[in-house]
Amino acid sequence: MTSSPALGGRKRMSRAEREAQILEVAERVFASDGYQASSMDDIAGQVGLSKPMLYEYFGSKEGLLLACLRRSKRELLEATSQAAANATSSEQLLYDCMLAFFRFGDEHQQAWALLRNEFSIPNASVNSELEAIRIQQRDFTANLLRQVRGDLDDEQAEAYAESIIGASERLALWREHRPEVTAEKATEHMITLFTPGLGF
């Protein structure tokens, strides 16, 4: 008699699959409860692991939060980069990338809630990771601006990018209280505000 490879018919998860599952649960708990109030016991219980095993994967609650933030950082860059790759004009490039940012917030609400709420954590590593996410998007936006306005120097490109990122973040927060404002409508507001100053 041969034994089943998965006890009770349940598929054994690879380490990568288990880590992805943990991050999904942790992101939801951190976003809903806040980092300080979140419990590793609660996260472990929802995943179906022991707390010592959860620490084996990520080392600490801070390590788990940092892993969630790094995943959001990667996914946000992937979303905006894909939008940029498909654009066929300068106007479409800016529109599609701004739209990708607002859609990311809509489609990854837990990740956005985490990014939005955790800037007040008095922790150097966490705040450094959050600032790295902003810098990533600033540099990405500055590079886009150089593509559409070849006459911009580095200072101008970064200054304009900081302005766009700051306005986008505030508009995304404002939309939380105005659900009738779609990602497309928010993008139109941004384009109307910034394209005259960009000269096209």
PALUMDREN-673562 format. One record per atom (N, C-alpha, C): x, y, z. Coordinates in steps of 0.02 Angstrom, whole numbers, padded with zeros to 5 digits, always signed. Each point is the difference from the previous one (the first is absolute). Example, Ala and Ser with C-alpha at 12.3 -4.5 7.8 and 13.67 -1.06 7.14 Angstrom:
<rs>
+00660-00284+00390-00045+00059+00000+00045+00060+00000-00018+00053-00036+00042+00059+00003-00039+00055+00037
</rs>
This chain:
<rs>
+00042-00060+00000-00042+00060+00000+00044+00063+00000-00011+00044-00047+00040+00061-00005-00033+00056+00039+00041+00042+00030-00028+00056+00039-00010+00060-00045-00048+00040+00018-00016+00060-00038+00055+00052+00011+00021+00037-00053+00052+00050+00009-00023+00060+00042-00064+00010+00006-00026+00056+00039-00051-00027+00049+00014+00005+00063-00043-00027+00052-00070+00029-00005-00050-00043-00001-00069+00023-00003-00017+00035-00065+00040-00011-00052-00015+00031-00065+00022+00072-00005+00032+00027+00052+00021+00069-00001+00070+00006-00031+00007+00046-00045+00063+00011-00034+00049+00034+00047+00061-00027+00003+00052+00031+00041+00025+00063-00035+00001+00056+00035+00022+00063-00029+00076+00003-00003+00026+00030-00053+00071+00016-00002+00013+00058+00047+00063+00013+00014+00017+00057+00043-00025+00065-00030+00009+00008-00066-00021+00062-00034-00076+00009+00005-00037-00055-00009-00073+00004+00005-00022+00017+00072+00034-00030+00049-00017+00013+00069+00015+00073+00018+00057+00025-00023+00018+00070+00014-00051+00047-00031-00022-00015-00061-00051+00042-00033-00065-00001+00041-00019-00058+00026-00060-00005+00040+00007+00040+00064+00057-00004+00033+00012+00038+00061-00005+00074-00014+00030+00023-00055-00001+00071-00016-00071+00025-00013-00040-00041-00033-00070+00019-00013-00037+00011+00066+00008-00047+00046-00034+00005+00064+00027+00059+00040+00066+00005+00003+00031+00054+00040-00020+00068-00026+00000+00008-00066-00020+00064-00029-00071+00018+00020-00045-00049+00000-00069+00013+00019-00005+00019+00074+00037-00035+00043-00003+00014+00072+00032+00068+00015+00058+00014-00028+00033+00064+00011-00044+00058-00024-00032-00009-00058-00041+00053-00029-00062+00013+00042-00030-00053+00027-00063+00009+00037+00011+00020+00073+00052-00028+00032+00011+00011+00071+00053+00053+00015+00042+00015-00050+00058+00042+00013+00057-00042+00025+00060+00022-00014+00059-00040+00017+00006-00012+00075-00007+00052+00039+00012-00006+00072-00049-00049+00033-00063+00001-00023-00051-00042+00030-00001-00071-00028+00036-00011-00054-00001-00067-00032+00039-00050+00042-00024-00061-00002+00030-00054+00040+00028-00055-00045+00061-00021+00014+00029-00056-00037-00039-00064+00014-00029-00005+00060-00042-00058+00015-00060-00002-00046-00031+00058-00012-00059+00004-00043+00019-00018-00072+00056+00028-00024+00022-00014-00068+00015-00074-00008+00037-00028+00048+00017-00071-00004-00062-00043+00000-00049+00018+00043-00062-00039+00002-00038+00002-00065-00003+00059-00032-00037+00006-00063+00035-00037-00056+00066-00004+00003+00038-00036-00052-00004-00075+00012-00005-00020+00064+00000-00071+00016+00069-00025+00017+00042+00045+00026+00068-00018+00022+00007+00014+00074+00051-00029+00030+00017+00019+00068+00038+00067-00001-00002+00037+00054+00036+00064+00002+00075-00010-00009+00031-00052+00031+00072-00010-00012+00015-00011-00074-00044-00034-00036+00011-00010-00072-00005+00066-00037-00046+00043+00020-00006+00066-00032+00064+00040+00010+00028-00003+00060+00064+00033+00012+00056-00032-00041-00005-00064-00012+00050-00034-00041+00002+00029-00071-00058+00020-00025-00004+00027-00068+00024+00072-00003-00019+00042+00048+00012+00072-00007+00039+00032+00057+00016-00038+00052+00043+00025+00052-00033+00040+00055-00047+00043-00018-00032+00044+00049-00062+00031-00032-00040+00033+00041-00057+00036-00027+00023+00056-00047+00053+00034+00019+00028+00052-00043+00023-00029-00067+00033-00059+00004+00022-00032-00062-00057-00018-00045-00056-00021+00030-00059-00017-00039-00030+00063-00032-00004+00055+00037-00024+00062-00029+00044+00024-00057+00066-00003+00010+00046+00020-00053-00009-00042-00063-00012-00065+00009-00012-00043-00058-00064+00020-00036-00052+00018+00037-00062+00024-00031+00013+00064-00040+00037+00046+00029+00014+00063-00033+00042-00010-00063+00049-00045+00003+00042-00012-00058-00040-00033-00057-00047-00042+00019-00043-00029-00052-00043+00053-00033-00029+00046+00040-00039+00055-00028+00042+00044-00044+00061+00014+00021+00047+00040-00039+00011-00031-00069+00013-00065+00000+00012-00036-00063-00062+00001-00045-00058-00013+00029-00061-00004-00039-00020+00068-00029+00011+00053+00039-00016+00068-00025+00046+00018-00058+00064-00016+00005+00046+00014-00055-00018-00041-00062-00019-00062+00011-00019-00042-00057-00062+00028-00035-00048+00024+00039-00062+00026-00030+00013+00063-00041+00040+00046+00028+00013+00063-00036+00048-00012-00059+00047-00046+00008+00046-00015-00055-00036-00032-00059-00048-00044+00015-00039-00031-00053-00041+00052-00037-00028+00048+00036-00038+00053-00032+00044+00041-00045+00061+00016+00023+00047+00039-00041+00020-00037-00063+00009-00065+00006+00023-00040-00057-00051-00002-00057-00064+00008+00016-00052-00005-00050-00021+00066-00030+00027+00056+00025-00019+00066-00024+00031+00015-00069-00036+00036-00042+00024+00015-00067+00009+00075-00012-00013+00042+00051+00010+00072-00007+00017+00028+00069+00026+00062+00002+00018+00031+00063-00061+00008+00045-00055+00023-00030-00061+00011+00039-00025-00066+00029+00001-00052-00041-00024-00065+00023+00046-00028+00054+00065+00013-00007+00048-00025+00049-00017+00026+00070-00010+00066+00006-00017+00029+00065-00068-00023+00024-00049+00000-00045-00068-00019+00019-00001-00072+00025+00030-00046-00038-00003-00071+00018+00037-00014+00065+00056+00034+00012+00037-00012+00062-00037+00027+00060-00031+00058-00007-00040+00027+00055-00061-00045+00013-00031-00023-00053-00057-00045+00007+00021-00065+00034+00059-00026-00017+00025-00061+00031+00009+00010+00075+00023+00059+00020+00009+00015+00072-00067-00002+00036-00050+00034-00027-00065+00002+00034-00034-00069-00002+00008-00037-00054-00029-00067-00003+00035-00047+00049+00065+00010+00010+00035-00041+00049-00032+00007+00068-00016+00062+00019-00034+00010+00064-00068-00033+00004-00036+00001-00057-00066-00031-00002+00004-00076+00003+00049-00028-00035+00004-00072-00008+00042-00033+00056+00038+00040+00037+00041-00025+00055-00016+00042+00062-00062-00002+00021-00022+00045+00053+00037-00012+00066+00016-00063+00014+00036-00014+00062+00071+00027-00003+00032-00008-00057+00068+00027-00008-00001+00076+00005-00049+00031-00032-00005+00073+00003-00013+00024+00072-00044-00035+00036-00015+00018+00069+00063-00005+00043+00041-00051-00014+00062-00009+00037+00048+00058-00015+00008+00016-00062+00045+00055-00019-00025+00067+00027-00065+00009-00001-00030+00063+00022+00006+00009+00075-00008-00053+00039-00006+00006+00072+00065-00007+00039+00052-00027-00031+00057-00020+00040+00056+00052+00003-00008+00058-00030+00053+00050+00002+00013+00025+00071-00047-00009+00045+00009+00026+00068+00035-00050+00046+00019-00058-00024+00034-00049+00042+00068+00027+00021+00015+00005+00065+00066+00025+00021+00053-00053-00006+00015-00021-00061+00047-00054-00012+00042+00018-00061+00065+00004+00009+00044+00023-00054-00003-00046-00061+00000-00065+00011+00001-00047-00057-00065+00005-00040-00056+00004+00034-00064+00004-00034-00007+00066-00037+00017+00055+00033-00005+00065-00032+00049+00005-00059+00057-00032+00006+00049+00000-00055-00029-00038-00060-00034-00055+00012-00030-00039-00054-00056+00040-00033-00040+00034+00040-00055+00040-00028+00028+00057-00042+00053+00032+00024+00030+00054-00039+00030-00028-00064+00027-00060+00003+00028-00031-00060-00054-00011-00053-00062-00014+00022-00055-00008-00047-00015+00067-00035-00001+00054+00040-00012+00066-00030+00056+00020-00048+00063-00014+00020+00056+00016-00043-00002-00040-00064-00020-00064+00006-00007-00041-00060-00049+00031-00049-00058+00022+00025-00050+00029-00044+00021+00069-00025+00036+00038+00043+00025+00065-00023+00049-00008-00057+00047-00047+00008+00051-00010-00053-00032-00027-00064-00050-00045+00009-00036-00026-00058-00035+00057-00037-00034+00043+00038-00037+00056-00030+00048+00050-00032+00056+00014+00033+00050+00046-00028+00026-00026-00067+00011-00065-00004+00023-00029-00064-00053+00007-00054-00064-00008+00019-00054+00009-00048+00000+00072-00026+00008+00047+00046-00001+00071-00019+00058+00017-00047+00057-00031+00011+00056+00012-00045-00014-00027-00069-00040-00054-00004-00018-00027-00065-00046+00046-00038-00047+00031+00034-00049+00042-00034+00024+00073-00007+00048+00020+00042+00028+00067-00004+00076-00005+00003+00031-00008-00057+00072-00011-00003+00041+00059+00024-00031+00058+00008+00037+00059+00021+00004+00007+00076-00031-00044+00038+00002+00005+00073+00068-00022+00027+00027+00040+00047+00061-00024+00033-00021-00043+00060+00049-00029+00034-00015-00047+00054-00039+00033+00057+00018+00061+00017-00035+00034+00054-00073+00012-00017-00013+00024-00061-00069+00011-00021-00040-00064-00001+00030-00053-00028-00036-00064-00005-00018-00026+00069+00046+00004+00048-00014-00024+00067-00052+00044+00035+00006+00066-00009-00048+00045+00032-00070-00012-00026-00007-00007-00066-00066-00012-00029-00026-00068+00022+00045-00050+00003-00021-00067+00020-00024+00000+00073+00036+00035+00044-00022+00005+00070-00069+00031+00005-00011+00051-00041-00066+00034+00000-00055-00048-00023+00013-00037-00052-00049-00047-00026-00014-00055+00050+00052-00029+00030-00009-00054+00048-00039+00025+00061+00019+00059+00025-00036+00028+00058-00073+00012-00015-00014+00029-00058-00070+00013-00019-00038-00065-00010+00032-00050-00029-00033-00064-00011-00018-00034+00065+00046+00003+00049-00014-00030+00065-00058+00035+00035-00001+00066-00002-00054+00037+00032-00067-00013-00036+00002-00003-00065-00062-00013-00038-00026-00070+00014+00046-00047+00008-00021-00069+00016-00033-00002+00069+00027+00038+00048-00032+00004+00066-00069+00033-00004-00004+00053-00039-00064+00036-00008-00053-00046-00031+00020-00042-00047-00047-00045-00033-00032-00050+00049+00033-00013+00055-00029-00047+00048-00066+00026+00028-00009+00065-00001-00062+00031+00024-00046+00021-00058+00024-00013-00061-00039+00016-00059-00001-00060-00047-00036-00053+00018+00003-00062-00039-00025+00008-00072-00037+00055-00012-00024+00010-00069+00056+00024-00046+00057+00020+00028+00057+00021-00041+00040-00062-00019-00007-00020-00062+00034-00060-00024+00074+00013-00010+00038-00053-00011+00071+00006-00015+00009+00041-00064-00044-00010-00048+00004+00038-00063-00012+00074+00012-00050+00016+00042-00015+00070+00013+00056+00034+00039+00029-00036+00048+00057+00027+00037+00059+00013-00047+00011-00044-00047+00054+00009-00048-00013+00061-00043-00062+00010-00020-00017+00059-00040+00014+00064+00039-00016+00001+00065+00015+00058+00041+00075+00015+00001+00040-00053+00007+00072+00008+00003+00027+00026-00067-00025-00028-00055+00023+00022-00066-00018+00073-00011-00061+00019+00018-00022+00070-00008+00044+00047+00041+00020-00022+00059+00041+00042+00044+00071+00008-00025+00030-00055-00023+00072+00001-00012+00022+00009-00072-00040-00021-00048+00025+00003-00069+00012+00071-00026-00039+00051+00021+00017+00068-00024+00071+00021+00021+00018-00016+00062+00066+00017+00024+00056-00039-00033-00018-00060-00025+00050-00042-00034+00006+00018-00074-00043+00042-00025+00008+00026-00067-00027-00043-00056-00051-00041+00015-00032-00037-00055-00072-00015+00018
</rs>
